[in-house]
Amino acid sequence: MATRPPLAPSFPAALVLAAWLLVQTNAAEYGRHTGAAILSIAAVVSILAAFVHLTRVLTARERTVPPAHRAAPSALFLSIPGMLAAYLTAAGWLDGADVVSVAMGLMALAAGVDRRHRAMLVWLGLAVVVKPDALVIAPFVLALLIRQRVPIREWPISVVIWLAARSITVAPSADPSGHPIRALPTPNLSAIVDLLPPQAAVPLTAMAMVAAIGLASAYIARTTVAALSTRSLTECAALSPLIVAELLPGTPRSAFLLAGLVALAIAAAWPDRRSTATAAVLLAGSALSGASTALDQPALAALGAICVLSAAIALARPLRDAPANDNWYAARLPA
């Protein structure tokens, strides 16, 4: 059977690439910027197209599951459009480059779940060109390359794409006016640490980096060999951004947006209480973080961090009983 090229012509891919070109053109004009409304609309449309594409991929793979194991649609499915609208509204407040990078990350994850490794690596390279923050999905990509035994000669595709695109593009400016940007609170553990009294607070940046590296390594080891269905594999994809974003201070909100949209796609493909509750808790964490900025109440960001941490624990469920990668067993399910 003939394989599709890495960037097979499709409507979602065309919309995402068109939004990227618009962001790139806006960055190259040096002061003559495209209207913020146009840029924001294009970015939100691209992320909507990428979300629909990921949901269609998951739904198509769901048809291969025996009927006894399928999740029956329920009234919970009616809450998904409302949550999607809330996420798109939140995306409209982000920088256009951040939103396009999230859209490319969704396309990369959809290609990975669909076993199109070259397309996954191409989209990852393009996403990193737009915003290096897209590397939050690197643990999942690396685990998938090892899990599905992709030849090592194909691994540098992302690096080649990044070098080629970086040499002919202009880095988008986060603030055309040149004014400094105040760091916005995010729903991660640093929001909880910030509430501690000064005498109890300790510098946790180095510890957070070590913890993030350790958790990412454990995540890769367990995802590589765990028996994962398509749903469990997608839950691991949603967990990857949270491993880094929940620990490291200063993580951009786009990482939480990416994880939330993947969790919402899981809820759309498998509409049950667990998937819908996970997506809702992630949305609540992001909403509380935004409310803390608007109301100047850091405690809300800390409460949002607790919500995100709870969702991350729920998404890690498929990996809790996974063996270490030195305890290989051949009974794992193909995913």
N, C-alpha and C positions, 0 to 999 in steps of 0.2 A: 504494500500500500504506500502510495506517495506521501511524503511528509510535507507539511506546510512550511514555508519559509519563516525565519524568525519573526519578522514583522508582516504577517499575512494581512492583506488589505481587509480592513473591517471598519465599520462606522465608528465604534468607540476609539479605536487606535487613531483614526483620522482626527477625531475631535480633540484627543489629548495632544497629539502632535501639533495641531493648529493652535491650541492654547499656548503650547510651549513657544512656538514661533512668534506669537503675539507678545509674550513676556520678553522674549529675546529682542524683538524689534523695539519694544519699549525701553529696554536697558541700553540699546545701542544708540538711542537718539540723544543721550546726554543732555537732559534738561527739557527736551520737547516731548514730554511723556504723554502717552495715550491716556484718555480719560479714565479715571479710576473706576468709574461705574462699568465701562465697557470691559476693562481688564478683569474686574471682579466677576462679571457675568460669564465671561468666557472661561475663567478658571472653575467656577462652580458648575458650569455645564460639562466641562471635561471630567470633573470628579463624579458627577452624576452618571455620565456615560461609563466610566470605569467601574463604578459600583454595580450598575446594571449588568455589565459584562461579567464581573465576578459572580454575581448571583446566578446568571444564566449558566456559567460553567459548573457551579455547584449543583444546580438543578438538573443539568444534563447528566452529571455523574450520579446523582441520586436515583435516576431511572434504572441504573444498573444494580441497585440494591434490591434484594428479595423483598416482595411485598410485606412480609411479616415484620421486617425491620424498618419499614418506612414510618416516618412521623406523620400522623394524620393532621391535616390543616385544622386549625381551631380559631376561636375568636381572638386569640392572642395575635394572630396575623394582622388584625386590623390596626394594631398599635404600631406596626412597622412603618407605614407612611408618615405618621406623626413624628417618630424618632428620626427618620430620614430627613424630614423638613427641618428639624432642629439642628441636625448635623450640618446641613447645607447652609443654614443661617449662620452657624458658627464659622463655617468655612468662608463665608462672605466677608467676615471681619479680619481674616488673616491676609497676609501678603500674597499676591497672586502667584509668585514663584513657589511659596510654600504649598499652596493648594495644587498646583500642577505637579509638584514633586510627589504629593500624596497620591494623585491620580495615577502617576507612573508606577508608584509602589503597588497600588492595587492591580494594575495590569501585570506587573511582575509576579505577584502572588497568584493571580489567576492562571498565568502561564505555568507556574510551578506546580500547582495542584493538577493542572491538565497535562502534566508530564511533557511540557514543551520547554526543555531546559535552555536551549539557545535563546528563545524569546525571553525567558525569564532573565537571563544574564544581560541581554540587550536592554531591556527595560530598566534593570537595576543600574546599568551604566549611565543611561540617560537621566534617571532620577537623581543620581549623585552629581551629575553635571549641573542640574538645576539647583539643587540644595544638598550639601554633604550630609544633612540630617537624615537623608534617606537610608543611610547605612544602618539604621536601627533594624532593618529587616535582614541584614547580613547574616546573623546567626541562623535564621531559618533557611536562607539560601544555601549556606555552607552545609547545614545538616541534610538538606534535600539532595545536594550534589553527592554527598557520601552515601546517603541512604539508597539512592537510585543508581549508584555506581556509574555516574557520568564520567567519561574519560577525562583524565586530568588535562589533556591538551585543549579541552574546551573551556576550562575554568577561567583563563585570562580574557574571555570575551568581554566581560564587563570593564576590565582595565583598558582594553584596546578601544572600546567605545568611548570610555571616559576621556582618554587621551586625545582621540580623534575629534570628538565634539568640543572638548575644552579648548583645543587649539584654534577653533574657528568661531567660537561664540564669545559673548561678553557676559561677565558675571552680573546678574541683575542687582540693582541698588536697592537695599532694604528701606532707605529713607532718602528720597530725592532732595529733600530740603537741606540735608546735611546736619540736622539737629540730632543730638544723641537720643537713643531709644532707651526708655526705662524698661528694665527687665520685669516682665509680667509674671505673677505667681502661677505655678503649674501644680496639678494635683499629684505631687510625688512626695517622697519621704522628707525632703528638705523643708516642705511646708510645715510638717509636724515639728521638726527640729527647731525651726525659727520661733516656735511658740515657747520653747524652753526658756527659763530665766537665764540671764547672762552667766551667772556663776555655774550653772549646770550644763551650758552649751559647750561643746568641744568641736574643734575643726574636723569635719567628717568627710571632706572632699576626697582625701586619699583613701580612706576606708571605703567610701562609696565606689570609687573606681575599682578597688580590689574586689569588692563584693560583686560588682557588675561583671567583671572578667570571670570570676569564679562561677557565677550563676549562668553566664552565657556558655561557658565550657560544659557545665553539667547539662544544660539544655541541649546543646549540640550532641553530646554523648548519648543522652536518652532518646532524643528524637531520631537519631540514626538507626536505632535497633528496636524501638518500641513497635508493638503490633497496633497499627493505626488504621482506622477506616478513613474515608474521605472527610467525614465530619471532624474526627479527631485531628487529622492532619491540618485542617483549616483552623481549628482551635489553637494548634501550635503556631500557626502563622500569625494569629492575632496576639499570641503571647509574646512573640519575639520583640516587637517594639516596646512592650511594657517592661521587659527585663532591664533594658537600658534606661528608658524614660522614668521609671519609678525610682531608680536609685540615684542617678546622676543629677546634681543641681543644675539649673539653667537649661534643662531640656526644653526644646520648643514645643508648643502646643500641637504642632502638626503630627508629632509622634502619637499623641493620644487620639487625635482625629483619625489617623490611619488604623489604629487598633480598634477604635469604636466602629468604624465602617465595616471592617472585616467581621467583627462580632455581629453587627446588624445583618450582614449578608448570610451568616450562619443561621440567624433567626428567620430570615426570609426563606432559606432552603429547608430548614428543619424547624418549623414553628411549634415549639413546645415551651413549657414553663422555664426550663433551665436556660435555653438559648435566649429567650426573650428577656428574662430577668438579668442575665449577664450583660446584654446590650443596654438595657435600661440603667443598670448600675454604672456602667462606663459613661453613659450620657450624663447621669446625675453628677458624677465626679467632675466632668468637664464643665458642666453648668455651674456647679458650686465654685469652681476655680474662677470662672468668668464673673460670677457674682461678687467674689472677694475683691476683684479689681474695681468693679463698679461701686461697691459699697465701702471699700477700704476696710475690709474685715478679714485679716489673715486667717482667722479661725475657720472661715468657710473653705479656704483652700486646704487646710488640714483635714477637714471633714471630707472634702473631695478626694484627698489622698487615701483616706480609709476606704472610700467606695471603690477607687481604682484598684487598691490592693486586694480587696475582696473579689473583684472581678478577675484579677490575675490568678488568684488561688483557684477560682472556678475553672478558668481556661487551662490551668496546669493539671487538671484531673487526669487526662490520658497518660501523663508522664509520671504519675506518683508511683505506680507499681512497675514501671519499666525497668528492665535489667540494666546494669552497667554495660558499656560497650565491649568489655572483655568477657562477658557472659553471653556470647552469641548463641542464638537458637534459630533454627530454620523455619519455625512455624509462624513467622510474622506475616501479616496480611499485606498484599501489595497495595500501595496507595500513591 
